[in-house]
Amino acid sequence: MDTQIFIPFSSSPPNIAAKMSDPKERFFRYFQAEITAIQGQIDDLATLSPVGGERQDCTDTVLAGISRLSNEVMDAADYIPAYDQRTYSQAVKALTEKLNETTAKFAPKSRFQFKPRAVAKSEAEQRPDLRRRRGPLGNSADLSGRSAVAAGSDVGGDPVQPAKDYNQEIERPDELGTGIRKPSFSAVESVALRDHTGLHIMLPPAAAGAASSGNLTNLSRCVVDMPAPTIGDSSSGSGAPFASLALKNIRQSLVVTGRVAGPVHVTGLRDCVVVVAARQLRFHECIGVDVYLHCASHPIIEDCSRMRFAPLPEFYATKLGTTDESNQWDQVDDFKWLKSEPSPNWTVLPEGERVAADVWQDAVRGGPSRSTDDILRTVGVPSS
């Protein structure tokens, strides 16, 4: 049975402005959004491939989120009643237990049998890959922090076919001369782009099969165009939105995500342009980011500055089918700004400074005449 997680109920009057000026209410809303997001990440663990370290990366992210949330509950003791603080702490504990229960399902089944010491030692010497340590939650992990499957062997130690590394493929020279890399991601269940500089990457409709989640990490001066799998075409059928998406440590880049059915977590972006349609959106430690957005809930920022928000461009809204849906792109909550005055950390992007419609339709799609730097310059990404 899944661990049940309870959080305090809000008891304030329905006046939104009054609620948001109350630190207790702001923390309640923040905690509610964060714990929901972390629960979603835990649920996503079952959809991630154990090969290539994706499941371990997600587990590490969840652990970091739980630790951060626990510290923030303690930091909020100055303005949260003791009873509520205990309830928040119990919720964090339940979240940890849920993660333990979930990861235990994926832990290798033990094949331990009592054997003479000499035999056991002989096997350990012949198969050093079986030497293991306990992970941070009590789960079995190898010395590199990965599961046995992620390390390239199944439970019995037999080799497992490693997942295709599309990032190596992306780094190869563009033989067609278009300047655009189009990895299919057809052999994996999720999209993972990492450690690229100066590339234009465009996902084809065939990548719809890898839409269980997406993870973009450590990119610099890149253009990433991801809507096609979430739209589909006549040959591939209906597109599938990403279940969730994470963007982390990206510099001076343009990221067009397409549609995301669940949450989008954005951490450590600098001087970027992001185009996204999602159910939930959270920004952490971002500076100088222009966000063109369709969001079904209030976007959340924390420890951010120089953030500018605009509605999703009509070109993408039409393709992604969001034109008739409610959009709360300008209802941004800054959880590190507790004053009643508007937060100085974000503003609405003036219409005169927004990227023109024809740029989204033509220039961003690239081609031999459009270099990556040219596209970045056109959408307003600074060069230094």
TORKOL-4160 file (C-alpha; in steps of 0.2 Angstrom, whole numbers, padded with zeros to 4 digits, m for minus):
384
<pt num="1" X="0000" Y="0000" Z="0000"/>
<pt num="2" X="0007" Y="0017" Z="m0004"/>
<pt num="3" X="0012" Y="0029" Z="0010"/>
<pt num="4" X="m0001" Y="0042" Z="0013"/>
<pt num="5" X="0006" Y="0060" Z="0014"/>
<pt num="6" X="m0004" Y="0073" Z="0024"/>
<pt num="7" X="m0001" Y="0092" Z="0024"/>
<pt num="8" X="m0010" Y="0106" Z="0034"/>
<pt num="9" X="m0026" Y="0113" Z="0028"/>
<pt num="10" X="m0026" Y="0132" Z="0024"/>
<pt num="11" X="m0038" Y="0141" Z="0036"/>
<pt num="12" X="m0036" Y="0158" Z="0030"/>
<pt num="13" X="m0050" Y="0169" Z="0022"/>
<pt num="14" X="m0053" Y="0167" Z="0003"/>
<pt num="15" X="m0045" Y="0184" Z="0000"/>
<pt num="16" X="m0030" Y="0180" Z="m0011"/>
<pt num="17" X="m0020" Y="0196" Z="m0008"/>
<pt num="18" X="m0022" Y="0194" Z="0011"/>
<pt num="19" X="m0017" Y="0176" Z="0010"/>
<pt num="20" X="m0001" Y="0179" Z="0000"/>
<pt num="21" X="0004" Y="0193" Z="0012"/>
<pt num="22" X="0004" Y="0180" Z="0026"/>
<pt num="23" X="0021" Y="0171" Z="0027"/>
<pt num="24" X="0011" Y="0155" Z="0034"/>
<pt num="25" X="0000" Y="0155" Z="0019"/>
<pt num="26" X="0014" Y="0158" Z="0007"/>
<pt num="27" X="0024" Y="0143" Z="0015"/>
<pt num="28" X="0008" Y="0132" Z="0014"/>
<pt num="29" X="0006" Y="0135" Z="m0004"/>
<pt num="30" X="0025" Y="0133" Z="m0008"/>
<pt num="31" X="0025" Y="0117" Z="0003"/>
<pt num="32" X="0010" Y="0110" Z="m0006"/>
<pt num="33" X="0017" Y="0113" Z="m0023"/>
<pt num="34" X="0034" Y="0106" Z="m0019"/>
<pt num="35" X="0027" Y="0090" Z="m0010"/>
<pt num="36" X="0016" Y="0087" Z="m0025"/>
<pt num="37" X="0030" Y="0089" Z="m0037"/>
<pt num="38" X="0041" Y="0077" Z="m0027"/>
<pt num="39" X="0028" Y="0064" Z="m0026"/>
<pt num="40" X="0026" Y="0065" Z="m0045"/>
<pt num="41" X="0045" Y="0062" Z="m0047"/>
<pt num="42" X="0044" Y="0047" Z="m0036"/>
<pt num="43" X="0029" Y="0040" Z="m0047"/>
<pt num="44" X="0040" Y="0043" Z="m0062"/>
<pt num="45" X="0053" Y="0032" Z="m0056"/>
<pt num="46" X="0044" Y="0017" Z="m0062"/>
<pt num="47" X="0044" Y="0023" Z="m0080"/>
<pt num="48" X="0062" Y="0027" Z="m0081"/>
<pt num="49" X="0075" Y="0015" Z="m0088"/>
<pt num="50" X="0087" Y="0007" Z="m0076"/>
<pt num="51" X="0100" Y="0007" Z="m0089"/>
<pt num="52" X="0111" Y="0022" Z="m0092"/>
<pt num="53" X="0108" Y="0029" Z="m0074"/>
<pt num="54" X="0092" Y="0038" Z="m0077"/>
<pt num="55" X="0083" Y="0030" Z="m0063"/>
<pt num="56" X="0097" Y="0034" Z="m0051"/>
<pt num="57" X="0098" Y="0052" Z="m0057"/>
<pt num="58" X="0080" Y="0054" Z="m0053"/>
<pt num="59" X="0082" Y="0046" Z="m0036"/>
<pt num="60" X="0096" Y="0058" Z="m0032"/>
<pt num="61" X="0085" Y="0073" Z="m0038"/>
<pt num="62" X="0071" Y="0067" Z="m0026"/>
<pt num="63" X="0083" Y="0065" Z="m0012"/>
<pt num="64" X="0090" Y="0082" Z="m0014"/>
<pt num="65" X="0072" Y="0089" Z="m0015"/>
<pt num="66" X="0067" Y="0080" Z="0001"/>
<pt num="67" X="0083" Y="0087" Z="0010"/>
<pt num="68" X="0080" Y="0104" Z="0004"/>
<pt num="69" X="0061" Y="0104" Z="0009"/>
<pt num="70" X="0066" Y="0097" Z="0027"/>
<pt num="71" X="0078" Y="0111" Z="0029"/>
<pt num="72" X="0065" Y="0124" Z="0024"/>
<pt num="73" X="0053" Y="0117" Z="0036"/>
<pt num="74" X="0066" Y="0120" Z="0050"/>
<pt num="75" X="0070" Y="0138" Z="0043"/>
<pt num="76" X="0051" Y="0142" Z="0044"/>
<pt num="77" X="0050" Y="0139" Z="0063"/>
<pt num="78" X="0050" Y="0158" Z="0066"/>
<pt num="79" X="0033" Y="0161" Z="0058"/>
<pt num="80" X="0025" Y="0143" Z="0058"/>
<pt num="81" X="0015" Y="0137" Z="0073"/>
<pt num="82" X="0023" Y="0122" Z="0082"/>
<pt num="83" X="0009" Y="0110" Z="0077"/>
<pt num="84" X="0010" Y="0115" Z="0059"/>
<pt num="85" X="0028" Y="0112" Z="0059"/>
<pt num="86" X="0026" Y="0095" Z="0066"/>
<pt num="87" X="0014" Y="0091" Z="0053"/>
<pt num="88" X="0025" Y="0097" Z="0039"/>
<pt num="89" X="0039" Y="0087" Z="0046"/>
<pt num="90" X="0028" Y="0071" Z="0047"/>
<pt num="91" X="0024" Y="0074" Z="0028"/>
<pt num="92" X="0042" Y="0075" Z="0024"/>
<pt num="93" X="0046" Y="0059" Z="0033"/>
<pt num="94" X="0031" Y="0051" Z="0024"/>
<pt num="95" X="0039" Y="0057" Z="0008"/>
<pt num="96" X="0055" Y="0048" Z="0012"/>
<pt num="97" X="0046" Y="0032" Z="0017"/>
<pt num="98" X="0037" Y="0032" Z="0000"/>
<pt num="99" X="0054" Y="0034" Z="m0009"/>
<pt num="100" X="0061" Y="0020" Z="0001"/>
<pt num="101" X="0046" Y="0009" Z="m0003"/>
<pt num="102" X="0047" Y="0014" Z="m0022"/>
<pt num="103" X="0066" Y="0011" Z="m0024"/>
<pt num="104" X="0064" Y="m0006" Z="m0014"/>
<pt num="105" X="0053" Y="m0012" Z="m0028"/>
<pt num="106" X="0068" Y="m0010" Z="m0040"/>
<pt num="107" X="0082" Y="m0017" Z="m0029"/>
<pt num="108" X="0089" Y="m0033" Z="m0035"/>
<pt num="109" X="0082" Y="m0049" Z="m0027"/>
<pt num="110" X="0094" Y="m0056" Z="m0015"/>
<pt num="111" X="0101" Y="m0073" Z="m0020"/>
<pt num="112" X="0111" Y="m0075" Z="m0004"/>
<pt num="113" X="0113" Y="m0093" Z="0002"/>
<pt num="114" X="0124" Y="m0099" Z="0017"/>
<pt num="115" X="0140" Y="m0106" Z="0010"/>
<pt num="116" X="0157" Y="m0110" Z="0017"/>
<pt num="117" X="0167" Y="m0095" Z="0020"/>
<pt num="118" X="0181" Y="m0101" Z="0007"/>
<pt num="119" X="0168" Y="m0103" Z="m0006"/>
<pt num="120" X="0160" Y="m0086" Z="m0003"/>
<pt num="121" X="0177" Y="m0078" Z="m0004"/>
<pt num="122" X="0181" Y="m0087" Z="m0020"/>
<pt num="123" X="0165" Y="m0080" Z="m0028"/>
<pt num="124" X="0169" Y="m0062" Z="m0022"/>
<pt num="125" X="0186" Y="m0063" Z="m0029"/>
<pt num="126" X="0180" Y="m0070" Z="m0046"/>
<pt num="127" X="0165" Y="m0057" Z="m0047"/>
<pt num="128" X="0170" Y="m0041" Z="m0039"/>
<pt num="129" X="0155" Y="m0033" Z="m0046"/>
<pt num="130" X="0145" Y="m0041" Z="m0032"/>
<pt num="131" X="0154" Y="m0030" Z="m0019"/>
<pt num="132" X="0141" Y="m0018" Z="m0013"/>
<pt num="133" X="0137" Y="m0004" Z="m0001"/>
<pt num="134" X="0121" Y="0003" Z="0007"/>
<pt num="135" X="0114" Y="0018" Z="m0002"/>
<pt num="136" X="0108" Y="0034" Z="0007"/>
<pt num="137" X="0090" Y="0026" Z="0010"/>
<pt num="138" X="0096" Y="0009" Z="0014"/>
<pt num="139" X="0095" Y="0002" Z="m0004"/>
<pt num="140" X="0108" Y="m0009" Z="m0011"/>
<pt num="141" X="0120" Y="0001" Z="m0023"/>
<pt num="142" X="0137" Y="m0003" Z="m0031"/>
<pt num="143" X="0152" Y="0008" Z="m0027"/>
<pt num="144" X="0148" Y="0020" Z="m0041"/>
<pt num="145" X="0131" Y="0023" Z="m0034"/>
<pt num="146" X="0121" Y="0014" Z="m0048"/>
<pt num="147" X="0111" Y="m0001" Z="m0047"/>
<pt num="148" X="0117" Y="m0018" Z="m0054"/>
<pt num="149" X="0107" Y="m0016" Z="m0070"/>
<pt num="150" X="0113" Y="0002" Z="m0072"/>
<pt num="151" X="0130" Y="m0004" Z="m0070"/>
<pt num="152" X="0128" Y="m0016" Z="m0085"/>
<pt num="153" X="0123" Y="m0033" Z="m0077"/>
<pt num="154" X="0107" Y="m0041" Z="m0072"/>
<pt num="155" X="0103" Y="m0048" Z="m0055"/>
<pt num="156" X="0112" Y="m0064" Z="m0059"/>
<pt num="157" X="0128" Y="m0054" Z="m0065"/>
<pt num="158" X="0124" Y="m0058" Z="m0084"/>
<pt num="159" X="0128" Y="m0044" Z="m0096"/>
<pt num="160" X="0114" Y="m0032" Z="m0101"/>
<pt num="161" X="0113" Y="m0023" Z="m0118"/>
<pt num="162" X="0117" Y="m0005" Z="m0114"/>
<pt num="163" X="0105" Y="0008" Z="m0119"/>
<pt num="164" X="0110" Y="0018" Z="m0135"/>
<pt num="165" X="0119" Y="0034" Z="m0130"/>
<pt num="166" X="0111" Y="0047" Z="m0141"/>
<pt num="167" X="0122" Y="0061" Z="m0134"/>
<pt num="168" X="0137" Y="0053" Z="m0142"/>
<pt num="169" X="0128" Y="0052" Z="m0158"/>
<pt num="170" X="0123" Y="0071" Z="m0157"/>
<pt num="171" X="0141" Y="0075" Z="m0155"/>
<pt num="172" X="0146" Y="0068" Z="m0172"/>
<pt num="173" X="0149" Y="0080" Z="m0186"/>
<pt num="174" X="0133" Y="0084" Z="m0196"/>
<pt num="175" X="0136" Y="0074" Z="m0212"/>
<pt num="176" X="0120" Y="0082" Z="m0221"/>
<pt num="177" X="0126" Y="0099" Z="m0219"/>
<pt num="178" X="0110" Y="0106" Z="m0211"/>
<pt num="179" X="0118" Y="0111" Z="m0195"/>
<pt num="180" X="0104" Y="0102" Z="m0185"/>
<pt num="181" X="0105" Y="0086" Z="m0175"/>
<pt num="182" X="0089" Y="0076" Z="m0175"/>
<pt num="183" X="0091" Y="0061" Z="m0163"/>
<pt num="184" X="0076" Y="0049" Z="m0164"/>
<pt num="185" X="0077" Y="0043" Z="m0146"/>
<pt num="186" X="0067" Y="0028" Z="m0153"/>
<pt num="187" X="0077" Y="0015" Z="m0142"/>
<pt num="188" X="0074" Y="0023" Z="m0125"/>
<pt num="189" X="0059" Y="0028" Z="m0114"/>
<pt num="190" X="0064" Y="0045" Z="m0110"/>
<pt num="191" X="0074" Y="0060" Z="m0118"/>
<pt num="192" X="0090" Y="0065" Z="m0110"/>
<pt num="193" X="0102" Y="0078" Z="m0117"/>
<pt num="194" X="0117" Y="0083" Z="m0108"/>
<pt num="195" X="0134" Y="0091" Z="m0110"/>
<pt num="196" X="0133" Y="0100" Z="m0127"/>
<pt num="197" X="0139" Y="0116" Z="m0133"/>
<pt num="198" X="0135" Y="0126" Z="m0148"/>
<pt num="199" X="0123" Y="0113" Z="m0156"/>
<pt num="200" X="0106" Y="0115" Z="m0164"/>
<pt num="201" X="0096" Y="0100" Z="m0158"/>
<pt num="202" X="0078" Y="0096" Z="m0165"/>
<pt num="203" X="0068" Y="0081" Z="m0159"/>
<pt num="204" X="0058" Y="0072" Z="m0173"/>
<pt num="205" X="0041" Y="0065" Z="m0171"/>
<pt num="206" X="0048" Y="0048" Z="m0169"/>
<pt num="207" X="0054" Y="0053" Z="m0152"/>
<pt num="208" X="0036" Y="0053" Z="m0145"/>
<pt num="209" X="0040" Y="0035" Z="m0139"/>
<pt num="210" X="0052" Y="0043" Z="m0126"/>
<pt num="211" X="0040" Y="0055" Z="m0119"/>
<pt num="212" X="0039" Y="0047" Z="m0102"/>
<pt num="213" X="0051" Y="0061" Z="m0096"/>
<pt num="214" X="0064" Y="0073" Z="m0102"/>
<pt num="215" X="0080" Y="0079" Z="m0094"/>
<pt num="216" X="0091" Y="0093" Z="m0101"/>
<pt num="217" X="0107" Y="0096" Z="m0092"/>
<pt num="218" X="0123" Y="0106" Z="m0094"/>
<pt num="219" X="0120" Y="0114" Z="m0111"/>
<pt num="220" X="0129" Y="0130" Z="m0117"/>
<pt num="221" X="0125" Y="0141" Z="m0132"/>
<pt num="222" X="0112" Y="0128" Z="m0139"/>
<pt num="223" X="0096" Y="0128" Z="m0148"/>
<pt num="224" X="0084" Y="0114" Z="m0142"/>
<pt num="225" X="0068" Y="0112" Z="m0152"/>
<pt num="226" X="0057" Y="0098" Z="m0144"/>
<pt num="227" X="0038" Y="0102" Z="m0149"/>
<pt num="228" X="0037" Y="0089" Z="m0164"/>
<pt num="229" X="0035" Y="0073" Z="m0153"/>
<pt num="230" X="0022" Y="0082" Z="m0143"/>
<pt num="231" X="0012" Y="0087" Z="m0159"/>
<pt num="232" X="0014" Y="0072" Z="m0171"/>
<pt num="233" X="0011" Y="0071" Z="m0190"/>
<pt num="234" X="0002" Y="0062" Z="m0203"/>
<pt num="235" X="0015" Y="0047" Z="m0202"/>
<pt num="236" X="0017" Y="0046" Z="m0183"/>
<pt num="237" X="m0001" Y="0049" Z="m0178"/>
<pt num="238" X="m0005" Y="0060" Z="m0162"/>
<pt num="239" X="0009" Y="0066" Z="m0152"/>
<pt num="240" X="0012" Y="0062" Z="m0134"/>
<pt num="241" X="0016" Y="0076" Z="m0121"/>
<pt num="242" X="0031" Y="0074" Z="m0110"/>
<pt num="243" X="0025" Y="0067" Z="m0093"/>
<pt num="244" X="0038" Y="0078" Z="m0084"/>
<pt num="245" X="0053" Y="0089" Z="m0089"/>
<pt num="246" X="0068" Y="0095" Z="m0080"/>
<pt num="247" X="0080" Y="0108" Z="m0086"/>
<pt num="248" X="0096" Y="0111" Z="m0076"/>
<pt num="249" X="0112" Y="0121" Z="m0078"/>
<pt num="250" X="0109" Y="0128" Z="m0095"/>
<pt num="251" X="0118" Y="0144" Z="m0101"/>
<pt num="252" X="0114" Y="0156" Z="m0115"/>
<pt num="253" X="0102" Y="0144" Z="m0124"/>
<pt num="254" X="0085" Y="0143" Z="m0132"/>
<pt num="255" X="0074" Y="0129" Z="m0126"/>
<pt num="256" X="0057" Y="0126" Z="m0134"/>
<pt num="257" X="0050" Y="0111" Z="m0125"/>
<pt num="258" X="0033" Y="0107" Z="m0133"/>
<pt num="259" X="0019" Y="0102" Z="m0122"/>
<pt num="260" X="0022" Y="0094" Z="m0104"/>
<pt num="261" X="0007" Y="0085" Z="m0096"/>
<pt num="262" X="0015" Y="0087" Z="m0078"/>
<pt num="263" X="0027" Y="0098" Z="m0070"/>
<pt num="264" X="0043" Y="0106" Z="m0077"/>
<pt num="265" X="0057" Y="0109" Z="m0065"/>
<pt num="266" X="0070" Y="0123" Z="m0070"/>
<pt num="267" X="0086" Y="0125" Z="m0060"/>
<pt num="268" X="0101" Y="0135" Z="m0063"/>
<pt num="269" X="0098" Y="0143" Z="m0080"/>
<pt num="270" X="0107" Y="0159" Z="m0085"/>
<pt num="271" X="0103" Y="0171" Z="m0099"/>
<pt num="272" X="0091" Y="0159" Z="m0108"/>
<pt num="273" X="0075" Y="0159" Z="m0118"/>
<pt num="274" X="0062" Y="0146" Z="m0113"/>
<pt num="275" X="0046" Y="0142" Z="m0122"/>
<pt num="276" X="0035" Y="0130" Z="m0113"/>
<pt num="277" X="0017" Y="0123" Z="m0111"/>
<pt num="278" X="0015" Y="0114" Z="m0095"/>
<pt num="279" X="0003" Y="0110" Z="m0080"/>
<pt num="280" X="0015" Y="0116" Z="m0067"/>
<pt num="281" X="0031" Y="0126" Z="m0068"/>
<pt num="282" X="0045" Y="0129" Z="m0055"/>
<pt num="283" X="0060" Y="0140" Z="m0057"/>
<pt num="284" X="0075" Y="0138" Z="m0045"/>
<pt num="285" X="0091" Y="0149" Z="m0045"/>
<pt num="286" X="0088" Y="0156" Z="m0062"/>
<pt num="287" X="0095" Y="0173" Z="m0068"/>
<pt num="288" X="0090" Y="0183" Z="m0084"/>
<pt num="289" X="0078" Y="0171" Z="m0091"/>
<pt num="290" X="0064" Y="0176" Z="m0104"/>
<pt num="291" X="0049" Y="0163" Z="m0102"/>
<pt num="292" X="0036" Y="0162" Z="m0116"/>
<pt num="293" X="0023" Y="0152" Z="m0106"/>
<pt num="294" X="0006" Y="0142" Z="m0106"/>
<pt num="295" X="0003" Y="0136" Z="m0088"/>
<pt num="296" X="m0012" Y="0129" Z="m0080"/>
<pt num="297" X="m0007" Y="0134" Z="m0063"/>
<pt num="298" X="0003" Y="0149" Z="m0055"/>
<pt num="299" X="0021" Y="0148" Z="m0061"/>
<pt num="300" X="0033" Y="0148" Z="m0046"/>
<pt num="301" X="0050" Y="0156" Z="m0044"/>
<pt num="302" X="0062" Y="0154" Z="m0030"/>
<pt num="303" X="0080" Y="0162" Z="m0028"/>
<pt num="304" X="0078" Y="0170" Z="m0045"/>
<pt num="305" X="0081" Y="0187" Z="m0053"/>
<pt num="306" X="0078" Y="0196" Z="m0069"/>
<pt num="307" X="0064" Y="0184" Z="m0074"/>
<pt num="308" X="0053" Y="0190" Z="m0088"/>
<pt num="309" X="0036" Y="0182" Z="m0093"/>
<pt num="310" X="0026" Y="0182" Z="m0109"/>
<pt num="311" X="0011" Y="0171" Z="m0115"/>
<pt num="312" X="0015" Y="0156" Z="m0127"/>
<pt num="313" X="0018" Y="0163" Z="m0145"/>
<pt num="314" X="0002" Y="0160" Z="m0156"/>
<pt num="315" X="0012" Y="0149" Z="m0167"/>
<pt num="316" X="0016" Y="0136" Z="m0154"/>
<pt num="317" X="m0001" Y="0138" Z="m0145"/>
<pt num="318" X="m0010" Y="0133" Z="m0161"/>
<pt num="319" X="0001" Y="0118" Z="m0164"/>
<pt num="320" X="0000" Y="0112" Z="m0146"/>
<pt num="321" X="m0019" Y="0115" Z="m0144"/>
<pt num="322" X="m0018" Y="0127" Z="m0130"/>
<pt num="323" X="m0027" Y="0142" Z="m0138"/>
<pt num="324" X="m0044" Y="0138" Z="m0129"/>
<pt num="325" X="m0036" Y="0134" Z="m0112"/>
<pt num="326" X="m0034" Y="0145" Z="m0097"/>
<pt num="327" X="m0017" Y="0152" Z="m0096"/>
<pt num="328" X="m0010" Y="0159" Z="m0080"/>
<pt num="329" X="0007" Y="0164" Z="m0087"/>
<pt num="330" X="0007" Y="0181" Z="m0078"/>
<pt num="331" X="0001" Y="0175" Z="m0061"/>
<pt num="332" X="0019" Y="0171" Z="m0054"/>
<pt num="333" X="0022" Y="0167" Z="m0036"/>
<pt num="334" X="0039" Y="0171" Z="m0029"/>
<pt num="335" X="0041" Y="0161" Z="m0013"/>
<pt num="336" X="0056" Y="0170" Z="m0008"/>
<pt num="337" X="0047" Y="0187" Z="m0008"/>
<pt num="338" X="0036" Y="0188" Z="0007"/>
<pt num="339" X="0031" Y="0207" Z="0006"/>
<pt num="340" X="0014" Y="0213" Z="0000"/>
<pt num="341" X="0023" Y="0224" Z="m0014"/>
<pt num="342" X="0026" Y="0215" Z="m0031"/>
<pt num="343" X="0041" Y="0205" Z="m0032"/>
<pt num="344" X="0056" Y="0214" Z="m0040"/>
<pt num="345" X="0063" Y="0197" Z="m0046"/>
<pt num="346" X="0051" Y="0195" Z="m0061"/>
<pt num="347" X="0041" Y="0206" Z="m0073"/>
<pt num="348" X="0030" Y="0205" Z="m0088"/>
<pt num="349" X="0040" Y="0205" Z="m0104"/>
<pt num="350" X="0035" Y="0221" Z="m0114"/>
<pt num="351" X="0026" Y="0217" Z="m0130"/>
<pt num="352" X="0038" Y="0228" Z="m0140"/>
<pt num="353" X="0053" Y="0217" Z="m0134"/>
<pt num="354" X="0045" Y="0200" Z="m0137"/>
<pt num="355" X="0051" Y="0189" Z="m0151"/>
<pt num="356" X="0041" Y="0192" Z="m0168"/>
<pt num="357" X="0029" Y="0179" Z="m0174"/>
<pt num="358" X="0039" Y="0175" Z="m0190"/>
<pt num="359" X="0055" Y="0172" Z="m0180"/>
<pt num="360" X="0046" Y="0157" Z="m0171"/>
<pt num="361" X="0039" Y="0150" Z="m0187"/>
<pt num="362" X="0055" Y="0152" Z="m0198"/>
<pt num="363" X="0071" Y="0157" Z="m0190"/>
<pt num="364" X="0070" Y="0145" Z="m0175"/>
<pt num="365" X="0068" Y="0130" Z="m0187"/>
<pt num="366" X="0086" Y="0134" Z="m0193"/>
<pt num="367" X="0094" Y="0127" Z="m0209"/>
<pt num="368" X="0110" Y="0130" Z="m0219"/>
<pt num="369" X="0108" Y="0148" Z="m0218"/>
<pt num="370" X="0105" Y="0149" Z="m0200"/>
<pt num="371" X="0119" Y="0146" Z="m0188"/>
<pt num="372" X="0115" Y="0142" Z="m0169"/>
<pt num="373" X="0123" Y="0159" Z="m0164"/>
<pt num="374" X="0112" Y="0168" Z="m0177"/>
<pt num="375" X="0096" Y="0160" Z="m0170"/>
<pt num="376" X="0101" Y="0164" Z="m0152"/>
<pt num="377" X="0105" Y="0182" Z="m0157"/>
<pt num="378" X="0088" Y="0183" Z="m0166"/>
<pt num="379" X="0078" Y="0178" Z="m0150"/>
<pt num="380" X="0088" Y="0189" Z="m0139"/>
<pt num="381" X="0100" Y="0178" Z="m0130"/>
<pt num="382" X="0116" Y="0188" Z="m0125"/>
<pt num="383" X="0133" Y="0182" Z="m0132"/>
<pt num="384" X="0142" Y="0185" Z="m0117"/>
